[in-house]
Amino acid sequence: MNKKVIAVALALALAGGSYAQDDTAKKKVKAYMVSDAHLDTQWNWDIQTTINEYVWNTISQNLFLLKKYPEYVFNFEGGVKYAWMKEYYPEQYEEMKKFIEEGRWHIAGSSWEASDVLVPSVEASIRNIMLGQTYYRQEFGKEGTDIFLPDCFGFGWTLPTIAAH
């Protein structure tokens, strides 16, 4: 084995050992996890499959978990998916709205639908956000507070300016 590799491995092992003995490692910490579902409606299936299988699974399974576990918090993005929930699953939609009011179902992202932020024009991105925010205000009395890009292929140079607005 290369002597340099052995030296680096030894240095890392020793550094880790000294950190493990540090008093700060004894402090109790609390970790939080928020469940999230990213539903890519433009990828591998048609709209009816998205609505009948994936939107249904998302709303029904997460309503089950929200009812069963009082500490469960869920994050979901895309105004168009909420519109489909309202149209196709109105009973579950009304149930979901109660969890949004409680802060346990978080409206992730500000847009109507997840999109690429490299190729479309700035105007297209802003209109996407405007559509999403309008829907969220009308339906939930809330606005999205973030730009949620779980399946992004890069970040365009205009994104900070778009996010600032």
Backbone as a chain_set.jsonl record, in Angstrom:
{"seq": "MNKKVIAVALALALAGGSYAQDDTAKKKVKAYMVSDAHLDTQWNWDIQTTINEYVWNTISQNLFLLKKYPEYVFNFEGGVKYAWMKEYYPEQYEEMKKFIEEGRWHIAGSSWEASDVLVPSVEASIRNIMLGQTYYRQEFGKEGTDIFLPDCFGFGWTLPTIAAH", "coords": {"N": [[0.841, -1.184, 0.0], [0.402, 2.269, -0.593], [2.496, 4.603, 1.042], [1.692, 7.214, 1.542], [-1.086, 7.073, 1.497], [-1.577, 5.475, 3.711], [-0.574, 7.164, 5.707], [-2.371, 9.336, 5.544], [-4.779, 8.033, 6.202], [-4.199, 7.25, 8.83], [-3.866, 9.755, 10.043], [-6.472, 10.774, 9.782], [-7.894, 8.922, 11.33], [-6.8, 9.386, 13.869], [-7.532, 12.058, 14.236], [-10.315, 11.844, 14.275], [-10.652, 10.331, 16.579], [-9.791, 12.097, 18.591], [-11.738, 14.03, 18.377], [-13.995, 12.61, 19.134], [-13.577, 12.411, 21.84], [-14.065, 14.885, 22.79], [-15.836, 17.162, 24.898], [-18.143, 18.362, 23.903], [-19.358, 16.493, 22.354], [-20.85, 15.01, 24.091], [-23.175, 16.31, 24.614], [-26.699, 16.324, 24.408], [-28.515, 16.15, 21.462], [-31.152, 17.142, 19.281], [-32.667, 15.816, 16.504], [-34.468, 16.696, 13.625], [-36.82, 15.574, 11.24], [-38.361, 16.073, 8.183], [-40.805, 14.752, 6.243], [-40.967, 14.258, 2.725], [-42.369, 14.425, -0.54], [-41.585, 14.154, -3.846], [-43.116, 14.632, -6.783], [-42.777, 13.965, -9.975], [-44.287, 15.154, -12.541], [-43.836, 15.399, -15.223], [-42.343, 13.412, -16.355], [-42.201, 10.281, -16.65], [-44.693, 9.149, -17.137], [-48.205, 9.36, -18.031], [-50.654, 12.048, -17.604], [-53.09, 11.109, -16.48], [-52.275, 8.747, -15.203], [-50.564, 9.874, -13.344], [-52.419, 11.341, -11.78], [-54.308, 9.336, -10.986], [-52.769, 7.326, -9.743], [-50.307, 8.349, -8.478], [-50.81, 10.94, -7.346], [-53.03, 10.238, -5.828], [-51.87, 8.241, -4.132], [-50.006, 9.828, -2.785], [-51.594, 11.721, -1.355], [-53.383, 10.06, 0.128], [-51.742, 8.219, 1.572], [-50.161, 9.953, 3.082], [-52.042, 11.4, 4.567], [-52.952, 9.317, 6.16], [-50.59, 8.808, 7.664], [-50.264, 11.292, 8.936], [-52.497, 11.332, 10.597], [-52.012, 9.122, 12.187], [-49.526, 9.556, 13.432], [-48.776, 12.002, 15.596], [-46.594, 13.763, 15.549], [-45.717, 13.801, 13.0], [-44.678, 15.414, 10.05], [-45.214, 16.809, 6.865], [-44.107, 17.551, 3.553], [-44.878, 19.03, 0.499], [-44.911, 19.776, -2.984], [-46.022, 21.978, -5.655], [-48.515, 23.597, -7.19], [-50.327, 22.717, -9.169], [-50.684, 20.035, -8.571], [-52.039, 20.151, -6.174], [-54.388, 21.288, -7.133], [-55.321, 19.183, -8.703], [-55.759, 17.334, -6.644], [-57.871, 18.582, -5.331], [-59.852, 18.521, -7.332], [-60.13, 15.743, -8.005], [-60.065, 14.288, -5.611], [-61.836, 15.339, -3.473], [-62.782, 15.029, -0.755], [-60.534, 14.109, 0.683], [-58.9, 16.229, 0.135], [-60.056, 18.346, 1.582], [-59.598, 17.387, 4.148], [-56.792, 17.436, 4.138], [-56.338, 20.193, 4.016], [-56.866, 20.997, 6.625], [-54.645, 20.004, 7.963], [-52.72, 21.571, 6.77], [-53.398, 24.066, 7.827], [-52.735, 23.542, 10.484], [-50.036, 23.431, 10.272], [-48.705, 21.113, 9.735], [-48.741, 19.901, 7.287], [-46.839, 20.98, 4.856], [-46.719, 23.495, 2.423], [-44.652, 23.208, -0.067], [-42.258, 24.945, -1.985], [-42.956, 27.52, -4.382], [-44.231, 27.501, -6.732], [-46.418, 26.792, -9.566], [-45.839, 24.438, -10.875], [-43.1, 22.159, -10.716], [-40.079, 23.077, -12.269], [-37.553, 23.412, -14.797], [-34.8, 25.49, -14.148], [-32.9, 26.502, -15.718], [-33.248, 26.539, -18.556], [-35.86, 27.758, -19.27], [-37.213, 31.086, -19.785], [-36.686, 34.014, -17.722], [-39.086, 35.315, -17.329], [-40.927, 33.208, -17.728], [-40.349, 31.609, -15.508], [-41.038, 33.363, -13.41], [-43.771, 33.715, -13.931], [-44.662, 31.1, -13.483], [-44.225, 30.906, -10.736], [-45.942, 32.97, -9.903], [-48.455, 31.912, -10.641], [-48.557, 29.645, -8.967], [-48.399, 30.862, -6.386], [-50.706, 32.442, -6.405], [-52.686, 30.461, -6.464], [-52.146, 29.164, -3.998], [-52.678, 31.232, -2.166], [-55.43, 31.69, -2.645], [-56.588, 29.173, -2.098], [-55.531, 28.253, 0.374], [-54.962, 30.415, 1.931], [-52.369, 31.118, 2.293], [-48.887, 31.571, 1.411], [-46.325, 30.078, -0.583], [-43.094, 29.695, 0.797], [-40.607, 29.302, -0.16], [-38.283, 28.393, -2.781], [-38.527, 25.487, -4.213], [-36.566, 22.986, -5.368], [-36.243, 20.021, -6.043], [-35.43, 18.307, -8.042], [-33.506, 19.3, -9.804], [-31.469, 20.366, -12.509], [-29.409, 22.07, -12.335], [-28.555, 25.447, -11.423], [-29.723, 28.403, -12.501], [-28.257, 31.579, -13.385], [-29.983, 33.64, -12.882], [-31.586, 32.891, -10.808], [-31.239, 33.727, -7.991], [-32.193, 36.387, -8.133], [-34.82, 36.002, -9.0], [-35.798, 34.547, -6.81], [-35.631, 36.487, -4.841], [-37.779, 38.081, -5.358]], "CA": [[0.0, 0.0, 0.0], [1.135, 3.514, -0.682], [2.764, 5.184, 2.366], [0.904, 8.441, 1.701], [-2.458, 6.673, 1.816], [-1.546, 5.015, 5.103], [-0.377, 8.346, 6.549], [-3.629, 10.09, 5.559], [-5.74, 7.232, 6.958], [-3.808, 7.332, 10.235], [-4.173, 11.116, 10.497], [-7.923, 10.877, 9.913], [-8.303, 8.104, 12.473], [-6.405, 10.092, 15.088], [-8.351, 13.268, 14.343], [-11.646, 11.409, 14.679], [-10.575, 9.898, 17.968], [-9.717, 13.256, 19.478], [-13.043, 14.688, 18.335], [-14.926, 11.783, 19.892], [-13.331, 12.63, 23.26], [-14.449, 16.259, 23.09], [-17.016, 17.246, 25.758], [-19.334, 18.777, 23.156], [-19.995, 15.3, 21.798], [-21.717, 14.434, 25.116], [-24.43, 17.047, 24.666], [-27.812, 15.717, 23.684], [-29.035, 16.958, 20.368], [-32.412, 16.656, 18.739], [-32.699, 15.898, 15.046], [-35.817, 16.746, 13.074], [-36.931, 15.142, 9.857], [-39.638, 16.381, 7.549], [-41.022, 13.881, 5.097], [-41.209, 14.992, 1.487], [-42.603, 13.642, -1.751], [-41.426, 14.894, -5.101], [-43.855, 13.941, -7.834], [-42.347, 14.516, -11.255], [-45.423, 14.925, -13.438], [-43.438, 15.556, -16.625], [-41.242, 12.515, -16.644], [-42.254, 8.92, -17.172], [-46.044, 8.62, -17.228], [-49.16, 10.368, -18.492], [-51.326, 12.815, -16.554], [-54.071, 10.276, -15.779], [-51.533, 7.871, -14.283], [-50.118, 10.749, -12.256], [-53.563, 11.654, -10.913], [-54.938, 8.13, -10.44], [-51.863, 6.55, -8.89], [-49.305, 9.045, -7.669], [-51.449, 11.964, -6.52], [-53.831, 9.5, -4.847], [-50.978, 7.645, -3.132], [-49.406, 10.894, -1.979], [-52.546, 12.296, -0.396], [-53.96, 9.057, 1.039], [-50.727, 7.677, 2.481], [-49.7, 10.969, 4.028], [-53.125, 11.652, 5.516], [-52.882, 8.205, 7.113], [-49.453, 9.034, 8.567], [-50.54, 12.487, 9.741], [-53.467, 10.956, 11.628], [-51.44, 8.1, 13.071], [-48.356, 10.058, 14.164], [-48.994, 13.429, 15.858], [-45.39, 14.557, 15.284], [-45.386, 13.678, 11.577], [-44.791, 16.629, 9.236], [-45.048, 16.443, 5.465], [-43.728, 18.63, 2.645], [-45.25, 18.655, -0.87], [-44.805, 20.934, -3.871], [-46.675, 22.042, -6.957], [-49.912, 24.012, -7.161], [-51.158, 21.907, -10.059], [-51.008, 18.773, -7.883], [-53.097, 20.481, -5.225], [-55.612, 21.47, -7.929], [-55.796, 17.836, -9.033], [-56.307, 16.753, -5.415], [-59.182, 19.202, -5.097], [-60.796, 18.061, -8.354], [-60.323, 14.291, -8.042], [-60.165, 13.717, -4.264], [-62.272, 16.488, -2.674], [-62.863, 14.736, 0.685], [-59.171, 14.081, 1.208], [-58.383, 17.592, -0.009], [-60.537, 19.122, 2.734], [-58.838, 16.884, 5.301], [-55.428, 17.932, 3.996], [-56.337, 21.623, 4.331], [-56.788, 21.13, 8.087], [-53.243, 19.786, 8.345], [-51.983, 22.765, 6.33], [-53.675, 25.082, 8.853], [-51.996, 23.173, 11.694], [-48.6, 23.509, 10.017], [-48.122, 19.775, 9.631], [-48.587, 19.656, 5.841], [-46.196, 22.209, 4.393], [-46.726, 23.787, 0.993], [-43.255, 23.42, -0.46], [-42.121, 25.61, -3.276], [-43.876, 28.624, -4.615], [-44.668, 27.471, -8.121], [-47.52, 25.978, -10.056], [-45.256, 23.13, -11.157], [-41.639, 22.124, -10.714], [-39.586, 23.335, -13.622], [-36.134, 23.647, -15.007], [-34.505, 26.912, -13.953], [-31.811, 26.872, -16.624], [-33.676, 26.759, -19.937], [-36.934, 28.73, -19.472], [-36.899, 32.498, -19.57], [-36.991, 34.545, -16.396], [-40.527, 35.581, -17.297], [-41.62, 31.927, -17.549], [-40.165, 31.206, -14.107], [-41.83, 34.255, -12.56], [-45.191, 33.384, -14.138], [-44.872, 29.824, -12.805], [-44.333, 31.23, -9.31], [-47.168, 33.756, -9.713], [-49.595, 30.986, -10.693], [-48.542, 28.858, -7.736], [-48.713, 31.706, -5.228], [-52.12, 32.82, -6.502], [-53.466, 29.294, -6.044], [-51.949, 28.945, -2.559], [-53.402, 32.287, -1.434], [-56.874, 31.475, -2.791], [-57.029, 27.907, -1.498], [-55.051, 27.989, 1.73], [-54.692, 31.654, 2.656], [-50.925, 31.125, 2.571], [-47.989, 31.593, 0.254], [-45.109, 29.286, -0.472], [-42.025, 30.537, 1.353], [-39.314, 28.867, -0.679], [-38.232, 27.863, -4.142], [-38.192, 24.09, -3.951], [-36.056, 22.4, -6.615], [-35.684, 18.724, -5.673], [-35.001, 17.528, -9.202], [-32.979, 20.372, -10.641], [-30.246, 20.016, -13.238], [-28.499, 23.198, -12.201], [-29.172, 26.666, -10.925], [-29.448, 29.501, -13.411], [-27.694, 32.777, -12.781], [-31.067, 34.553, -12.521], [-32.376, 32.332, -9.711], [-31.281, 34.578, -6.786], [-33.058, 37.543, -8.382], [-36.197, 35.49, -9.01], [-36.133, 34.186, -5.429], [-35.766, 37.713, -4.057], [-39.076, 38.703, -5.63]], "C": [[0.883, 1.243, 0.0], [1.292, 4.138, 0.711], [1.949, 6.452, 2.605], [-0.539, 8.114, 2.089], [-2.547, 6.238, 3.271], [-1.416, 6.206, 6.044], [-1.666, 9.162, 6.656], [-4.675, 9.344, 6.385], [-5.456, 7.311, 8.455], [-4.153, 8.711, 10.802], [-5.677, 11.296, 10.702], [-8.432, 10.095, 11.12], [-7.978, 8.805, 13.785], [-7.253, 11.344, 15.3], [-9.761, 12.914, 14.801], [-11.68, 10.984, 16.128], [-10.535, 11.068, 18.923], [-11.048, 14.004, 19.488], [-14.046, 13.92, 19.193], [-14.761, 11.995, 21.39], [-13.712, 14.038, 23.703], [-15.739, 16.262, 23.911], [-18.283, 17.619, 24.996], [-20.063, 17.581, 22.563], [-20.962, 14.671, 22.795], [-23.067, 15.142, 25.201], [-25.501, 16.317, 23.861], [-28.281, 16.685, 22.609], [-30.336, 16.33, 19.883], [-32.37, 16.857, 17.231], [-34.158, 15.872, 14.595], [-35.78, 16.27, 11.633], [-38.324, 15.503, 9.352], [-39.742, 15.508, 6.312], [-41.382, 14.724, 3.88], [-41.521, 14.007, 0.372], [-42.416, 14.565, -2.938], [-42.1, 14.067, -6.184], [-43.55, 14.622, -9.154], [-43.406, 14.212, -12.302], [-45.035, 14.969, -14.908], [-42.426, 14.51, -17.069], [-41.642, 11.231, -17.352], [-43.664, 8.342, -17.304], [-46.984, 9.735, -17.666], [-49.882, 11.014, -17.307], [-52.326, 11.958, -15.782], [-53.4, 9.306, -14.815], [-51.049, 8.682, -13.084], [-51.254, 10.985, -11.269], [-54.092, 10.404, -10.219], [-54.042, 7.352, -9.489], [-51.062, 7.423, -7.931], [-49.885, 10.167, -6.813], [-52.286, 11.279, -5.436], [-52.939, 8.908, -3.756], [-50.384, 8.705, -2.211], [-50.388, 11.407, -0.936], [-53.043, 11.245, 0.593], [-52.929, 8.529, 2.033], [-50.273, 8.713, 3.509], [-50.794, 11.411, 4.984], [-53.153, 10.558, 6.579], [-51.775, 8.45, 8.141], [-49.673, 10.249, 9.47], [-51.519, 12.177, 10.87], [-52.854, 10.009, 12.655], [-50.325, 8.646, 13.962], [-48.485, 11.566, 14.375], [-47.778, 14.322, 15.572], [-44.997, 14.549, 13.804], [-45.64, 14.999, 10.864], [-44.462, 16.245, 7.802], [-44.883, 17.686, 4.607], [-44.088, 18.207, 1.219], [-45.352, 19.893, -1.735], [-45.656, 20.81, -5.125], [-48.15, 22.357, -6.899], [-50.819, 23.155, -8.018], [-51.555, 20.591, -9.388], [-52.086, 18.994, -6.834], [-54.428, 20.685, -5.956], [-56.19, 20.115, -8.331], [-56.384, 17.159, -7.807], [-57.717, 17.285, -5.168], [-60.225, 18.658, -6.069], [-61.129, 16.576, -8.226], [-60.556, 13.665, -6.667], [-60.624, 14.79, -3.275], [-62.365, 16.226, -1.167], [-61.48, 14.767, 1.32], [-58.541, 15.477, 1.157], [-58.797, 18.453, 1.189], [-59.828, 18.686, 4.013], [-57.423, 17.451, 5.305], [-55.343, 19.402, 4.396], [-56.253, 21.864, 5.84], [-55.349, 20.945, 8.566], [-52.357, 20.947, 7.88], [-52.171, 23.873, 7.365], [-52.888, 24.817, 10.125], [-50.485, 23.283, 11.513], [-47.922, 22.158, 9.89], [-47.979, 19.322, 8.187], [-48.074, 20.97, 5.289], [-46.285, 22.33, 2.88], [-45.291, 24.115, 0.61], [-43.213, 24.082, -1.824], [-43.185, 26.67, -3.453], [-44.553, 28.512, -5.966], [-45.86, 26.569, -8.395], [-47.031, 24.567, -10.326], [-43.737, 23.237, -11.117], [-41.15, 22.341, -12.139], [-38.071, 23.449, -13.625], [-35.891, 25.139, -14.794], [-33.33, 27.363, -14.807], [-32.327, 27.298, -17.994], [-34.782, 27.815, -20.077], [-36.473, 30.165, -19.217], [-37.229, 32.893, -18.136], [-38.495, 34.789, -16.277], [-41.315, 34.293, -17.077], [-41.518, 31.465, -16.097], [-41.02, 32.06, -13.179], [-43.321, 33.965, -12.716], [-45.553, 32.064, -13.447], [-45.061, 30.061, -11.304], [-45.618, 32.016, -9.039], [-48.411, 32.871, -9.727], [-49.692, 30.17, -9.407], [-48.965, 29.676, -6.527], [-50.181, 32.14, -5.23], [-53.003, 31.671, -6.023], [-53.355, 29.091, -4.532], [-52.699, 29.989, -1.727], [-54.909, 32.028, -1.469], [-57.348, 30.245, -2.026], [-56.696, 27.77, -0.015], [-54.843, 29.25, 2.563], [-53.23, 31.798, 3.032], [-50.164, 31.27, 1.269], [-46.86, 30.606, 0.495], [-43.981, 30.205, -0.015], [-40.652, 30.174, 0.813], [-39.426, 28.56, -2.169], [-37.675, 26.458, -3.985], [-37.809, 23.426, -5.267], [-35.422, 21.033, -6.335], [-35.089, 17.938, -6.835], [-34.414, 18.469, -10.25], [-31.656, 19.953, -11.285], [-29.227, 21.142, -13.214], [-29.28, 24.419, -11.77], [-28.753, 27.827, -11.807], [-28.972, 30.74, -12.678], [-28.77, 33.77, -12.359], [-31.839, 34.096, -11.286], [-32.361, 33.192, -8.443], [-32.19, 35.796, -6.951], [-34.521, 37.122, -8.371], [-36.644, 35.197, -7.58], [-36.36, 35.429, -4.567], [-37.124, 38.38, -4.252], [-40.195, 37.83, -5.143]], "O": [[1.987, 1.234, 0.545], [0.328, 4.195, 1.474], [1.558, 6.736, 3.738], [-1.137, 8.803, 2.915], [-3.49, 6.597, 3.977], [-2.084, 6.25, 7.077], [-2.015, 9.628, 7.741], [-5.383, 9.959, 7.182], [-6.383, 7.427, 9.257], [-4.672, 8.817, 11.914], [-6.104, 11.902, 11.685], [-9.308, 10.567, 11.846], [-8.793, 8.814, 14.707], [-7.644, 11.648, 16.427], [-10.337, 13.617, 15.631], [-12.652, 11.258, 16.831], [-11.187, 11.034, 19.967], [-11.436, 14.556, 20.517], [-14.855, 14.524, 19.897], [-15.71, 11.78, 22.145], [-13.678, 14.335, 24.898], [-16.637, 15.46, 23.656], [-19.381, 17.234, 25.397], [-21.263, 17.655, 22.3], [-21.815, 13.876, 22.399], [-24.003, 14.616, 25.802], [-25.242, 15.773, 22.788], [-28.42, 17.886, 22.843], [-30.573, 15.135, 20.06], [-32.069, 17.949, 16.75], [-34.971, 15.115, 15.125], [-34.826, 16.533, 10.901], [-39.328, 15.261, 10.023], [-38.869, 15.529, 5.445], [-42.02, 15.77, 3.998], [-40.999, 12.892, 0.348], [-43.025, 15.632, -3.013], [-41.695, 12.938, -6.462], [-44.016, 15.732, -9.413], [-43.415, 13.128, -12.885], [-45.844, 14.606, -15.763], [-41.724, 14.71, -18.06], [-41.434, 11.113, -18.56], [-43.808, 7.147, -17.562], [-46.611, 10.908, -17.672], [-49.738, 10.584, -16.163], [-52.409, 12.063, -14.559], [-53.912, 9.071, -13.72], [-51.121, 8.221, -11.945], [-51.07, 10.844, -10.06], [-54.301, 10.406, -9.006], [-54.532, 6.774, -8.518], [-51.136, 7.25, -6.714], [-49.484, 10.325, -5.66], [-52.258, 11.683, -4.274], [-53.234, 9.065, -2.571], [-50.275, 8.498, -1.003], [-50.044, 11.514, 0.241], [-53.116, 11.522, 1.79], [-53.227, 8.408, 3.222], [-50.031, 8.38, 4.669], [-50.493, 11.768, 6.123], [-53.354, 10.839, 7.76], [-51.999, 8.316, 9.344], [-49.302, 10.225, 10.643], [-51.383, 12.703, 11.975], [-53.15, 10.093, 13.847], [-50.198, 8.242, 15.118], [-48.319, 12.333, 13.427], [-47.938, 15.526, 15.374], [-44.045, 15.222, 13.411], [-46.683, 15.626, 11.049], [-43.549, 15.458, 7.552], [-45.448, 18.74, 4.9], [-43.658, 17.146, 0.767], [-45.82, 20.938, -1.283], [-45.967, 19.714, -5.592], [-48.959, 21.481, -6.593], [-51.961, 22.89, -7.64], [-52.655, 20.089, -9.62], [-52.944, 18.137, -6.625], [-55.479, 20.294, -5.448], [-57.405, 19.922, -8.303], [-57.403, 16.477, -7.911], [-58.632, 16.53, -4.839], [-61.354, 18.368, -5.672], [-62.295, 16.195, -8.33], [-61.186, 12.612, -6.574], [-59.894, 15.121, -2.341], [-62.055, 17.116, -0.376], [-61.282, 15.38, 2.369], [-57.753, 15.849, 2.026], [-57.984, 19.197, 1.738], [-59.498, 19.516, 4.86], [-56.919, 17.888, 6.34], [-54.381, 19.813, 5.044], [-55.634, 22.834, 6.279], [-54.894, 21.648, 9.468], [-51.359, 21.265, 8.526], [-51.208, 24.543, 7.737], [-52.423, 25.752, 10.776], [-49.737, 23.234, 12.489], [-46.695, 22.07, 9.932], [-47.17, 18.442, 7.896], [-48.801, 21.963, 5.259], [-45.969, 21.392, 2.148], [-44.784, 25.189, 0.936], [-44.034, 23.803, -2.697], [-44.189, 26.693, -2.742], [-45.376, 29.36, -6.31], [-46.245, 25.724, -7.587], [-47.735, 23.6, -10.034], [-43.166, 24.277, -11.445], [-41.745, 21.842, -13.094], [-37.424, 23.567, -12.584], [-36.7, 25.963, -15.219], [-32.822, 28.472, -14.641], [-31.886, 28.313, -18.532], [-34.662, 28.696, -20.928], [-35.481, 30.411, -18.53], [-37.958, 32.192, -17.434], [-39.098, 34.5, -15.243], [-42.28, 34.289, -16.312], [-42.497, 30.984, -15.527], [-41.656, 31.537, -12.264], [-44.055, 33.97, -11.728], [-46.642, 31.938, -12.886], [-45.952, 29.482, -10.684], [-46.306, 31.756, -8.051], [-49.318, 33.059, -8.916], [-50.771, 30.022, -8.832], [-49.795, 29.233, -5.733], [-50.818, 32.197, -4.178], [-53.953, 31.882, -5.269], [-54.364, 28.87, -3.861], [-53.287, 29.657, -0.697], [-55.585, 32.134, -0.445], [-58.395, 30.278, -1.379], [-57.489, 27.232, 0.757], [-54.578, 29.168, 3.762], [-52.889, 32.513, 3.975], [-50.715, 31.114, 0.179], [-46.488, 30.334, 1.636], [-43.931, 31.371, -0.407], [-39.642, 30.691, 1.289], [-40.519, 28.48, -2.73], [-36.501, 26.27, -3.667], [-38.633, 23.317, -6.175], [-34.2, 20.899, -6.384], [-34.322, 16.999, -6.62], [-34.784, 18.431, -11.424], [-30.837, 19.271, -10.669], [-28.283, 21.147, -14.004], [-30.511, 24.418, -11.755], [-27.579, 28.192, -11.858], [-29.253, 30.923, -11.493], [-28.498, 34.66, -11.553], [-32.667, 34.846, -10.769], [-33.426, 33.374, -7.853], [-32.88, 36.189, -6.01], [-35.364, 37.81, -7.796], [-37.752, 35.565, -7.189], [-37.195, 35.413, -3.663], [-37.566, 39.156, -3.404], [-41.364, 38.189, -5.284]]}, "num_chains": 1, "name": "protein.A"}
